[in-house]
Amino acid sequence: MGQWHKPSGENPVRTAVRFPMKLALRVQTEQGELEAVTENISANGLLFVSDRLPALDSRIEFTIAMPSAVMGSATDVTIHCIGRVVRHSIQGDEKKAAVVIDEYFLKA
């Protein structure tokens, strides 16, 4: 069983419904870019899997194309997000990071 690691003194409350979705993601971190795949997404954040994880409490940016079927629109909706890493989980070789989205912008 994996272990969650979170910054001390930080207790983000999970209140939004999470939707299981596997979407490719390029994450810009303070240490450079990394490739990831989302595991689930909510209005407040997301959980992603990657070979390497950004540091806890670090700021990240990413752009995600939400499928039209999920968004109820005629075309996919591209969203640019700024967030921060609030938790890590490592289960064997699988590394996951939970991210809170602080700001987002719809892209045309």
Phi and psi restraints in degrees (range 20) as a CNS / XPLOR table:
assign (resid 1 and name C) (resid 2 and name N)
       (resid 2 and name CA) (resid 2 and name C) 1.0 -75.0 20.0 2
assign (resid 2 and name N) (resid 2 and name CA)
       (resid 2 and name C) (resid 3 and name N) 1.0 166.8 20.0 2
assign (resid 2 and name C) (resid 3 and name N)
       (resid 3 and name CA) (resid 3 and name C) 1.0 -121.9 20.0 2
assign (resid 3 and name N) (resid 3 and name CA)
       (resid 3 and name C) (resid 4 and name N) 1.0 131.0 20.0 2
assign (resid 3 and name C) (resid 4 and name N)
       (resid 4 and name CA) (resid 4 and name C) 1.0 -85.2 20.0 2
assign (resid 4 and name N) (resid 4 and name CA)
       (resid 4 and name C) (resid 5 and name N) 1.0 137.2 20.0 2
assign (resid 4 and name C) (resid 5 and name N)
       (resid 5 and name CA) (resid 5 and name C) 1.0 -120.4 20.0 2
assign (resid 5 and name N) (resid 5 and name CA)
       (resid 5 and name C) (resid 6 and name N) 1.0 131.7 20.0 2
assign (resid 5 and name C) (resid 6 and name N)
       (resid 6 and name CA) (resid 6 and name C) 1.0 -137.3 20.0 2
assign (resid 6 and name N) (resid 6 and name CA)
       (resid 6 and name C) (resid 7 and name N) 1.0 158.3 20.0 2
assign (resid 6 and name C) (resid 7 and name N)
       (resid 7 and name CA) (resid 7 and name C) 1.0 -61.5 20.0 2
assign (resid 7 and name N) (resid 7 and name CA)
       (resid 7 and name C) (resid 8 and name N) 1.0 143.4 20.0 2
assign (resid 7 and name C) (resid 8 and name N)
       (resid 8 and name CA) (resid 8 and name C) 1.0 -67.6 20.0 2
assign (resid 8 and name N) (resid 8 and name CA)
       (resid 8 and name C) (resid 9 and name N) 1.0 142.5 20.0 2
assign (resid 8 and name C) (resid 9 and name N)
       (resid 9 and name CA) (resid 9 and name C) 1.0 81.1 20.0 2
assign (resid 9 and name N) (resid 9 and name CA)
       (resid 9 and name C) (resid 10 and name N) 1.0 -8.1 20.0 2
assign (resid 9 and name C) (resid 10 and name N)
       (resid 10 and name CA) (resid 10 and name C) 1.0 -104.2 20.0 2
assign (resid 10 and name N) (resid 10 and name CA)
       (resid 10 and name C) (resid 11 and name N) 1.0 127.8 20.0 2
assign (resid 10 and name C) (resid 11 and name N)
       (resid 11 and name CA) (resid 11 and name C) 1.0 -137.0 20.0 2
assign (resid 11 and name N) (resid 11 and name CA)
       (resid 11 and name C) (resid 12 and name N) 1.0 74.4 20.0 2
assign (resid 11 and name C) (resid 12 and name N)
       (resid 12 and name CA) (resid 12 and name C) 1.0 -61.4 20.0 2
assign (resid 12 and name N) (resid 12 and name CA)
       (resid 12 and name C) (resid 13 and name N) 1.0 135.2 20.0 2
assign (resid 12 and name C) (resid 13 and name N)
       (resid 13 and name CA) (resid 13 and name C) 1.0 -91.0 20.0 2
assign (resid 13 and name N) (resid 13 and name CA)
       (resid 13 and name C) (resid 14 and name N) 1.0 128.5 20.0 2
assign (resid 13 and name C) (resid 14 and name N)
       (resid 14 and name CA) (resid 14 and name C) 1.0 -94.0 20.0 2
assign (resid 14 and name N) (resid 14 and name CA)
       (resid 14 and name C) (resid 15 and name N) 1.0 109.4 20.0 2
assign (resid 14 and name C) (resid 15 and name N)
       (resid 15 and name CA) (resid 15 and name C) 1.0 -120.4 20.0 2
assign (resid 15 and name N) (resid 15 and name CA)
       (resid 15 and name C) (resid 16 and name N) 1.0 -24.0 20.0 2
assign (resid 15 and name C) (resid 16 and name N)
       (resid 16 and name CA) (resid 16 and name C) 1.0 -82.9 20.0 2
assign (resid 16 and name N) (resid 16 and name CA)
       (resid 16 and name C) (resid 17 and name N) 1.0 149.5 20.0 2
assign (resid 16 and name C) (resid 17 and name N)
       (resid 17 and name CA) (resid 17 and name C) 1.0 -67.7 20.0 2
assign (resid 17 and name N) (resid 17 and name CA)
       (resid 17 and name C) (resid 18 and name N) 1.0 134.5 20.0 2
assign (resid 17 and name C) (resid 18 and name N)
       (resid 18 and name CA) (resid 18 and name C) 1.0 -101.8 20.0 2
assign (resid 18 and name N) (resid 18 and name CA)
       (resid 18 and name C) (resid 19 and name N) 1.0 139.4 20.0 2
assign (resid 18 and name C) (resid 19 and name N)
       (resid 19 and name CA) (resid 19 and name C) 1.0 -112.6 20.0 2
assign (resid 19 and name N) (resid 19 and name CA)
       (resid 19 and name C) (resid 20 and name N) 1.0 123.8 20.0 2
assign (resid 19 and name C) (resid 20 and name N)
       (resid 20 and name CA) (resid 20 and name C) 1.0 -68.7 20.0 2
assign (resid 20 and name N) (resid 20 and name CA)
       (resid 20 and name C) (resid 21 and name N) 1.0 120.7 20.0 2
assign (resid 20 and name C) (resid 21 and name N)
       (resid 21 and name CA) (resid 21 and name C) 1.0 -149.1 20.0 2
assign (resid 21 and name N) (resid 21 and name CA)
       (resid 21 and name C) (resid 22 and name N) 1.0 132.2 20.0 2
assign (resid 21 and name C) (resid 22 and name N)
       (resid 22 and name CA) (resid 22 and name C) 1.0 -105.8 20.0 2
assign (resid 22 and name N) (resid 22 and name CA)
       (resid 22 and name C) (resid 23 and name N) 1.0 103.1 20.0 2
assign (resid 22 and name C) (resid 23 and name N)
       (resid 23 and name CA) (resid 23 and name C) 1.0 -127.4 20.0 2
assign (resid 23 and name N) (resid 23 and name CA)
       (resid 23 and name C) (resid 24 and name N) 1.0 137.6 20.0 2
assign (resid 23 and name C) (resid 24 and name N)
       (resid 24 and name CA) (resid 24 and name C) 1.0 -67.1 20.0 2
assign (resid 24 and name N) (resid 24 and name CA)
       (resid 24 and name C) (resid 25 and name N) 1.0 145.0 20.0 2
assign (resid 24 and name C) (resid 25 and name N)
       (resid 25 and name CA) (resid 25 and name C) 1.0 -144.3 20.0 2
assign (resid 25 and name N) (resid 25 and name CA)
       (resid 25 and name C) (resid 26 and name N) 1.0 136.5 20.0 2
assign (resid 25 and name C) (resid 26 and name N)
       (resid 26 and name CA) (resid 26 and name C) 1.0 -109.7 20.0 2
assign (resid 26 and name N) (resid 26 and name CA)
       (resid 26 and name C) (resid 27 and name N) 1.0 120.0 20.0 2
assign (resid 26 and name C) (resid 27 and name N)
       (resid 27 and name CA) (resid 27 and name C) 1.0 -107.7 20.0 2
assign (resid 27 and name N) (resid 27 and name CA)
       (resid 27 and name C) (resid 28 and name N) 1.0 126.2 20.0 2
assign (resid 27 and name C) (resid 28 and name N)
       (resid 28 and name CA) (resid 28 and name C) 1.0 -92.0 20.0 2
assign (resid 28 and name N) (resid 28 and name CA)
       (resid 28 and name C) (resid 29 and name N) 1.0 121.5 20.0 2
assign (resid 28 and name C) (resid 29 and name N)
       (resid 29 and name CA) (resid 29 and name C) 1.0 -121.4 20.0 2
assign (resid 29 and name N) (resid 29 and name CA)
       (resid 29 and name C) (resid 30 and name N) 1.0 174.5 20.0 2
assign (resid 29 and name C) (resid 30 and name N)
       (resid 30 and name CA) (resid 30 and name C) 1.0 -66.1 20.0 2
assign (resid 30 and name N) (resid 30 and name CA)
       (resid 30 and name C) (resid 31 and name N) 1.0 -20.4 20.0 2
assign (resid 30 and name C) (resid 31 and name N)
       (resid 31 and name CA) (resid 31 and name C) 1.0 -100.1 20.0 2
assign (resid 31 and name N) (resid 31 and name CA)
       (resid 31 and name C) (resid 32 and name N) 1.0 7.8 20.0 2
assign (resid 31 and name C) (resid 32 and name N)
       (resid 32 and name CA) (resid 32 and name C) 1.0 114.3 20.0 2
assign (resid 32 and name N) (resid 32 and name CA)
       (resid 32 and name C) (resid 33 and name N) 1.0 -172.0 20.0 2
assign (resid 32 and name C) (resid 33 and name N)
       (resid 33 and name CA) (resid 33 and name C) 1.0 -87.7 20.0 2
assign (resid 33 and name N) (resid 33 and name CA)
       (resid 33 and name C) (resid 34 and name N) 1.0 146.2 20.0 2
assign (resid 33 and name C) (resid 34 and name N)
       (resid 34 and name CA) (resid 34 and name C) 1.0 -138.2 20.0 2
assign (resid 34 and name N) (resid 34 and name CA)
       (resid 34 and name C) (resid 35 and name N) 1.0 152.9 20.0 2
assign (resid 34 and name C) (resid 35 and name N)
       (resid 35 and name CA) (resid 35 and name C) 1.0 -92.5 20.0 2
assign (resid 35 and name N) (resid 35 and name CA)
       (resid 35 and name C) (resid 36 and name N) 1.0 141.1 20.0 2
assign (resid 35 and name C) (resid 36 and name N)
       (resid 36 and name CA) (resid 36 and name C) 1.0 -149.1 20.0 2
assign (resid 36 and name N) (resid 36 and name CA)
       (resid 36 and name C) (resid 37 and name N) 1.0 169.5 20.0 2
assign (resid 36 and name C) (resid 37 and name N)
       (resid 37 and name CA) (resid 37 and name C) 1.0 -133.0 20.0 2
assign (resid 37 and name N) (resid 37 and name CA)
       (resid 37 and name C) (resid 38 and name N) 1.0 130.4 20.0 2
assign (resid 37 and name C) (resid 38 and name N)
       (resid 38 and name CA) (resid 38 and name C) 1.0 -69.8 20.0 2
assign (resid 38 and name N) (resid 38 and name CA)
       (resid 38 and name C) (resid 39 and name N) 1.0 149.0 20.0 2
assign (resid 38 and name C) (resid 39 and name N)
       (resid 39 and name CA) (resid 39 and name C) 1.0 -106.8 20.0 2
assign (resid 39 and name N) (resid 39 and name CA)
       (resid 39 and name C) (resid 40 and name N) 1.0 -42.3 20.0 2
assign (resid 39 and name C) (resid 40 and name N)
       (resid 40 and name CA) (resid 40 and name C) 1.0 -151.6 20.0 2
assign (resid 40 and name N) (resid 40 and name CA)
       (resid 40 and name C) (resid 41 and name N) 1.0 158.9 20.0 2
assign (resid 40 and name C) (resid 41 and name N)
       (resid 41 and name CA) (resid 41 and name C) 1.0 -137.1 20.0 2
assign (resid 41 and name N) (resid 41 and name CA)
       (resid 41 and name C) (resid 42 and name N) 1.0 141.6 20.0 2
assign (resid 41 and name C) (resid 42 and name N)
       (resid 42 and name CA) (resid 42 and name C) 1.0 -133.4 20.0 2
assign (resid 42 and name N) (resid 42 and name CA)
       (resid 42 and name C) (resid 43 and name N) 1.0 179.1 20.0 2
assign (resid 42 and name C) (resid 43 and name N)
       (resid 43 and name CA) (resid 43 and name C) 1.0 -66.7 20.0 2
assign (resid 43 and name N) (resid 43 and name CA)
       (resid 43 and name C) (resid 44 and name N) 1.0 -24.0 20.0 2
assign (resid 43 and name C) (resid 44 and name N)
       (resid 44 and name CA) (resid 44 and name C) 1.0 -99.2 20.0 2
assign (resid 44 and name N) (resid 44 and name CA)
       (resid 44 and name C) (resid 45 and name N) 1.0 -17.1 20.0 2
assign (resid 44 and name C) (resid 45 and name N)
       (resid 45 and name CA) (resid 45 and name C) 1.0 178.4 20.0 2
assign (resid 45 and name N) (resid 45 and name CA)
       (resid 45 and name C) (resid 46 and name N) 1.0 -164.4 20.0 2
assign (resid 45 and name C) (resid 46 and name N)
       (resid 46 and name CA) (resid 46 and name C) 1.0 -155.8 20.0 2
assign (resid 46 and name N) (resid 46 and name CA)
       (resid 46 and name C) (resid 47 and name N) 1.0 165.6 20.0 2
assign (resid 46 and name C) (resid 47 and name N)
       (resid 47 and name CA) (resid 47 and name C) 1.0 -120.1 20.0 2
assign (resid 47 and name N) (resid 47 and name CA)
       (resid 47 and name C) (resid 48 and name N) 1.0 128.9 20.0 2
assign (resid 47 and name C) (resid 48 and name N)
       (resid 48 and name CA) (resid 48 and name C) 1.0 -130.0 20.0 2
assign (resid 48 and name N) (resid 48 and name CA)
       (resid 48 and name C) (resid 49 and name N) 1.0 158.7 20.0 2
assign (resid 48 and name C) (resid 49 and name N)
       (resid 49 and name CA) (resid 49 and name C) 1.0 -111.8 20.0 2
assign (resid 49 and name N) (resid 49 and name CA)
       (resid 49 and name C) (resid 50 and name N) 1.0 136.3 20.0 2
assign (resid 49 and name C) (resid 50 and name N)
       (resid 50 and name CA) (resid 50 and name C) 1.0 -154.1 20.0 2
assign (resid 50 and name N) (resid 50 and name CA)
       (resid 50 and name C) (resid 51 and name N) 1.0 161.9 20.0 2
assign (resid 50 and name C) (resid 51 and name N)
       (resid 51 and name CA) (resid 51 and name C) 1.0 -68.5 20.0 2
assign (resid 51 and name N) (resid 51 and name CA)
       (resid 51 and name C) (resid 52 and name N) 1.0 -29.8 20.0 2
assign (resid 51 and name C) (resid 52 and name N)
       (resid 52 and name CA) (resid 52 and name C) 1.0 -136.7 20.0 2
assign (resid 52 and name N) (resid 52 and name CA)
       (resid 52 and name C) (resid 53 and name N) 1.0 151.9 20.0 2
assign (resid 52 and name C) (resid 53 and name N)
       (resid 53 and name CA) (resid 53 and name C) 1.0 -115.0 20.0 2
assign (resid 53 and name N) (resid 53 and name CA)
       (resid 53 and name C) (resid 54 and name N) 1.0 141.1 20.0 2
assign (resid 53 and name C) (resid 54 and name N)
       (resid 54 and name CA) (resid 54 and name C) 1.0 -66.2 20.0 2
assign (resid 54 and name N) (resid 54 and name CA)
       (resid 54 and name C) (resid 55 and name N) 1.0 156.2 20.0 2
assign (resid 54 and name C) (resid 55 and name N)
       (resid 55 and name CA) (resid 55 and name C) 1.0 -62.8 20.0 2
assign (resid 55 and name N) (resid 55 and name CA)
       (resid 55 and name C) (resid 56 and name N) 1.0 148.8 20.0 2
assign (resid 55 and name C) (resid 56 and name N)
       (resid 56 and name CA) (resid 56 and name C) 1.0 -58.3 20.0 2
assign (resid 56 and name N) (resid 56 and name CA)
       (resid 56 and name C) (resid 57 and name N) 1.0 142.0 20.0 2
assign (resid 56 and name C) (resid 57 and name N)
       (resid 57 and name CA) (resid 57 and name C) 1.0 71.4 20.0 2
assign (resid 57 and name N) (resid 57 and name CA)
       (resid 57 and name C) (resid 58 and name N) 1.0 2.7 20.0 2
assign (resid 57 and name C) (resid 58 and name N)
       (resid 58 and name CA) (resid 58 and name C) 1.0 -80.7 20.0 2
assign (resid 58 and name N) (resid 58 and name CA)
       (resid 58 and name C) (resid 59 and name N) 1.0 153.1 20.0 2
assign (resid 58 and name C) (resid 59 and name N)
       (resid 59 and name CA) (resid 59 and name C) 1.0 -85.4 20.0 2
assign (resid 59 and name N) (resid 59 and name CA)
       (resid 59 and name C) (resid 60 and name N) 1.0 136.5 20.0 2
assign (resid 59 and name C) (resid 60 and name N)
       (resid 60 and name CA) (resid 60 and name C) 1.0 -133.4 20.0 2
assign (resid 60 and name N) (resid 60 and name CA)
       (resid 60 and name C) (resid 61 and name N) 1.0 160.8 20.0 2
assign (resid 60 and name C) (resid 61 and name N)
       (resid 61 and name CA) (resid 61 and name C) 1.0 -133.8 20.0 2
assign (resid 61 and name N) (resid 61 and name CA)
       (resid 61 and name C) (resid 62 and name N) 1.0 145.9 20.0 2
assign (resid 61 and name C) (resid 62 and name N)
       (resid 62 and name CA) (resid 62 and name C) 1.0 -157.9 20.0 2
assign (resid 62 and name N) (resid 62 and name CA)
       (resid 62 and name C) (resid 63 and name N) 1.0 156.9 20.0 2
assign (resid 62 and name C) (resid 63 and name N)
       (resid 63 and name CA) (resid 63 and name C) 1.0 -118.1 20.0 2
assign (resid 63 and name N) (resid 63 and name CA)
       (resid 63 and name C) (resid 64 and name N) 1.0 133.4 20.0 2
assign (resid 63 and name C) (resid 64 and name N)
       (resid 64 and name CA) (resid 64 and name C) 1.0 -130.2 20.0 2
assign (resid 64 and name N) (resid 64 and name CA)
       (resid 64 and name C) (resid 65 and name N) 1.0 137.8 20.0 2
assign (resid 64 and name C) (resid 65 and name N)
       (resid 65 and name CA) (resid 65 and name C) 1.0 -98.3 20.0 2
assign (resid 65 and name N) (resid 65 and name CA)
       (resid 65 and name C) (resid 66 and name N) 1.0 107.8 20.0 2
assign (resid 65 and name C) (resid 66 and name N)
       (resid 66 and name CA) (resid 66 and name C) 1.0 -83.3 20.0 2
assign (resid 66 and name N) (resid 66 and name CA)
       (resid 66 and name C) (resid 67 and name N) 1.0 128.2 20.0 2
assign (resid 66 and name C) (resid 67 and name N)
       (resid 67 and name CA) (resid 67 and name C) 1.0 -60.4 20.0 2
assign (resid 67 and name N) (resid 67 and name CA)
       (resid 67 and name C) (resid 68 and name N) 1.0 142.4 20.0 2
assign (resid 67 and name C) (resid 68 and name N)
       (resid 68 and name CA) (resid 68 and name C) 1.0 -57.0 20.0 2
assign (resid 68 and name N) (resid 68 and name CA)
       (resid 68 and name C) (resid 69 and name N) 1.0 -37.6 20.0 2
assign (resid 68 and name C) (resid 69 and name N)
       (resid 69 and name CA) (resid 69 and name C) 1.0 -61.6 20.0 2
assign (resid 69 and name N) (resid 69 and name CA)
       (resid 69 and name C) (resid 70 and name N) 1.0 -35.7 20.0 2
assign (resid 69 and name C) (resid 70 and name N)
       (resid 70 and name CA) (resid 70 and name C) 1.0 -74.6 20.0 2
assign (resid 70 and name N) (resid 70 and name CA)
       (resid 70 and name C) (resid 71 and name N) 1.0 -38.9 20.0 2
assign (resid 70 and name C) (resid 71 and name N)
       (resid 71 and name CA) (resid 71 and name C) 1.0 -84.8 20.0 2
assign (resid 71 and name N) (resid 71 and name CA)
       (resid 71 and name C) (resid 72 and name N) 1.0 -11.7 20.0 2
assign (resid 71 and name C) (resid 72 and name N)
       (resid 72 and name CA) (resid 72 and name C) 1.0 70.3 20.0 2
assign (resid 72 and name N) (resid 72 and name CA)
       (resid 72 and name C) (resid 73 and name N) 1.0 31.7 20.0 2
assign (resid 72 and name C) (resid 73 and name N)
       (resid 73 and name CA) (resid 73 and name C) 1.0 -120.5 20.0 2
assign (resid 73 and name N) (resid 73 and name CA)
       (resid 73 and name C) (resid 74 and name N) 1.0 170.3 20.0 2
assign (resid 73 and name C) (resid 74 and name N)
       (resid 74 and name CA) (resid 74 and name C) 1.0 -73.8 20.0 2
assign (resid 74 and name N) (resid 74 and name CA)
       (resid 74 and name C) (resid 75 and name N) 1.0 -28.1 20.0 2
assign (resid 74 and name C) (resid 75 and name N)
       (resid 75 and name CA) (resid 75 and name C) 1.0 -131.8 20.0 2
assign (resid 75 and name N) (resid 75 and name CA)
       (resid 75 and name C) (resid 76 and name N) 1.0 165.3 20.0 2
assign (resid 75 and name C) (resid 76 and name N)
       (resid 76 and name CA) (resid 76 and name C) 1.0 -59.8 20.0 2
assign (resid 76 and name N) (resid 76 and name CA)
       (resid 76 and name C) (resid 77 and name N) 1.0 149.5 20.0 2
assign (resid 76 and name C) (resid 77 and name N)
       (resid 77 and name CA) (resid 77 and name C) 1.0 -109.9 20.0 2
assign (resid 77 and name N) (resid 77 and name CA)
       (resid 77 and name C) (resid 78 and name N) 1.0 122.8 20.0 2
assign (resid 77 and name C) (resid 78 and name N)
       (resid 78 and name CA) (resid 78 and name C) 1.0 -95.5 20.0 2
assign (resid 78 and name N) (resid 78 and name CA)
       (resid 78 and name C) (resid 79 and name N) 1.0 128.2 20.0 2
assign (resid 78 and name C) (resid 79 and name N)
       (resid 79 and name CA) (resid 79 and name C) 1.0 -125.6 20.0 2
assign (resid 79 and name N) (resid 79 and name CA)
       (resid 79 and name C) (resid 80 and name N) 1.0 128.2 20.0 2
assign (resid 79 and name C) (resid 80 and name N)
       (resid 80 and name CA) (resid 80 and name C) 1.0 -97.6 20.0 2
assign (resid 80 and name N) (resid 80 and name CA)
       (resid 80 and name C) (resid 81 and name N) 1.0 127.6 20.0 2
assign (resid 80 and name C) (resid 81 and name N)
       (resid 81 and name CA) (resid 81 and name C) 1.0 -122.4 20.0 2
assign (resid 81 and name N) (resid 81 and name CA)
       (resid 81 and name C) (resid 82 and name N) 1.0 145.2 20.0 2
assign (resid 81 and name C) (resid 82 and name N)
       (resid 82 and name CA) (resid 82 and name C) 1.0 -119.7 20.0 2
assign (resid 82 and name N) (resid 82 and name CA)
       (resid 82 and name C) (resid 83 and name N) 1.0 128.1 20.0 2
assign (resid 82 and name C) (resid 83 and name N)
       (resid 83 and name CA) (resid 83 and name C) 1.0 -150.0 20.0 2
assign (resid 83 and name N) (resid 83 and name CA)
       (resid 83 and name C) (resid 84 and name N) 1.0 -169.1 20.0 2
assign (resid 83 and name C) (resid 84 and name N)
       (resid 84 and name CA) (resid 84 and name C) 1.0 -143.9 20.0 2
assign (resid 84 and name N) (resid 84 and name CA)
       (resid 84 and name C) (resid 85 and name N) 1.0 148.2 20.0 2
assign (resid 84 and name C) (resid 85 and name N)
       (resid 85 and name CA) (resid 85 and name C) 1.0 -80.6 20.0 2
assign (resid 85 and name N) (resid 85 and name CA)
       (resid 85 and name C) (resid 86 and name N) 1.0 124.5 20.0 2
assign (resid 85 and name C) (resid 86 and name N)
       (resid 86 and name CA) (resid 86 and name C) 1.0 -111.7 20.0 2
assign (resid 86 and name N) (resid 86 and name CA)
       (resid 86 and name C) (resid 87 and name N) 1.0 -19.4 20.0 2
assign (resid 86 and name C) (resid 87 and name N)
       (resid 87 and name CA) (resid 87 and name C) 1.0 -151.9 20.0 2
assign (resid 87 and name N) (resid 87 and name CA)
       (resid 87 and name C) (resid 88 and name N) 1.0 152.6 20.0 2
assign (resid 87 and name C) (resid 88 and name N)
       (resid 88 and name CA) (resid 88 and name C) 1.0 -120.7 20.0 2
assign (resid 88 and name N) (resid 88 and name CA)
       (resid 88 and name C) (resid 89 and name N) 1.0 149.1 20.0 2
assign (resid 88 and name C) (resid 89 and name N)
       (resid 89 and name CA) (resid 89 and name C) 1.0 -138.7 20.0 2
assign (resid 89 and name N) (resid 89 and name CA)
       (resid 89 and name C) (resid 90 and name N) 1.0 130.0 20.0 2
assign (resid 89 and name C) (resid 90 and name N)
       (resid 90 and name CA) (resid 90 and name C) 1.0 -124.8 20.0 2
assign (resid 90 and name N) (resid 90 and name CA)
       (resid 90 and name C) (resid 91 and name N) 1.0 117.4 20.0 2
assign (resid 90 and name C) (resid 91 and name N)
       (resid 91 and name CA) (resid 91 and name C) 1.0 -123.4 20.0 2
assign (resid 91 and name N) (resid 91 and name CA)
       (resid 91 and name C) (resid 92 and name N) 1.0 101.1 20.0 2
assign (resid 91 and name C) (resid 92 and name N)
       (resid 92 and name CA) (resid 92 and name C) 1.0 63.8 20.0 2
assign (resid 92 and name N) (resid 92 and name CA)
       (resid 92 and name C) (resid 93 and name N) 1.0 -122.6 20.0 2
assign (resid 92 and name C) (resid 93 and name N)
       (resid 93 and name CA) (resid 93 and name C) 1.0 -89.3 20.0 2
assign (resid 93 and name N) (resid 93 and name CA)
       (resid 93 and name C) (resid 94 and name N) 1.0 -6.8 20.0 2
assign (resid 93 and name C) (resid 94 and name N)
       (resid 94 and name CA) (resid 94 and name C) 1.0 -88.5 20.0 2
assign (resid 94 and name N) (resid 94 and name CA)
       (resid 94 and name C) (resid 95 and name N) 1.0 121.6 20.0 2
assign (resid 94 and name C) (resid 95 and name N)
       (resid 95 and name CA) (resid 95 and name C) 1.0 -111.9 20.0 2
assign (resid 95 and name N) (resid 95 and name CA)
       (resid 95 and name C) (resid 96 and name N) 1.0 128.5 20.0 2
assign (resid 95 and name C) (resid 96 and name N)
       (resid 96 and name CA) (resid 96 and name C) 1.0 -126.5 20.0 2
assign (resid 96 and name N) (resid 96 and name CA)
       (resid 96 and name C) (resid 97 and name N) 1.0 147.9 20.0 2
assign (resid 96 and name C) (resid 97 and name N)
       (resid 97 and name CA) (resid 97 and name C) 1.0 -129.7 20.0 2
assign (resid 97 and name N) (resid 97 and name CA)
       (resid 97 and name C) (resid 98 and name N) 1.0 134.9 20.0 2
assign (resid 97 and name C) (resid 98 and name N)
       (resid 98 and name CA) (resid 98 and name C) 1.0 -98.6 20.0 2
assign (resid 98 and name N) (resid 98 and name CA)
       (resid 98 and name C) (resid 99 and name N) 1.0 134.3 20.0 2
assign (resid 98 and name C) (resid 99 and name N)
       (resid 99 and name CA) (resid 99 and name C) 1.0 -125.6 20.0 2
assign (resid 99 and name N) (resid 99 and name CA)
       (resid 99 and name C) (resid 100 and name N) 1.0 134.2 20.0 2
assign (resid 99 and name C) (resid 100 and name N)
       (resid 100 and name CA) (resid 100 and name C) 1.0 -94.9 20.0 2
assign (resid 100 and name N) (resid 100 and name CA)
       (resid 100 and name C) (resid 101 and name N) 1.0 130.5 20.0 2
assign (resid 100 and name C) (resid 101 and name N)
       (resid 101 and name CA) (resid 101 and name C) 1.0 -88.2 20.0 2
assign (resid 101 and name N) (resid 101 and name CA)
       (resid 101 and name C) (resid 102 and name N) 1.0 119.4 20.0 2
assign (resid 101 and name C) (resid 102 and name N)
       (resid 102 and name CA) (resid 102 and name C) 1.0 -92.1 20.0 2
assign (resid 102 and name N) (resid 102 and name CA)
       (resid 102 and name C) (resid 103 and name N) 1.0 -34.7 20.0 2
assign (resid 102 and name C) (resid 103 and name N)
       (resid 103 and name CA) (resid 103 and name C) 1.0 -144.1 20.0 2
assign (resid 103 and name N) (resid 103 and name CA)
       (resid 103 and name C) (resid 104 and name N) 1.0 148.6 20.0 2
assign (resid 103 and name C) (resid 104 and name N)
       (resid 104 and name CA) (resid 104 and name C) 1.0 -147.4 20.0 2
assign (resid 104 and name N) (resid 104 and name CA)
       (resid 104 and name C) (resid 105 and name N) 1.0 153.9 20.0 2
assign (resid 104 and name C) (resid 105 and name N)
       (resid 105 and name CA) (resid 105 and name C) 1.0 -137.4 20.0 2
assign (resid 105 and name N) (resid 105 and name CA)
       (resid 105 and name C) (resid 106 and name N) 1.0 129.7 20.0 2
assign (resid 105 and name C) (resid 106 and name N)
       (resid 106 and name CA) (resid 106 and name C) 1.0 -75.5 20.0 2
assign (resid 106 and name N) (resid 106 and name CA)
       (resid 106 and name C) (resid 107 and name N) 1.0 137.9 20.0 2
assign (resid 106 and name C) (resid 107 and name N)
       (resid 107 and name CA) (resid 107 and name C) 1.0 -110.5 20.0 2
assign (resid 107 and name N) (resid 107 and name CA)
       (resid 107 and name C) (resid 108 and name N) 1.0 141.1 20.0 2
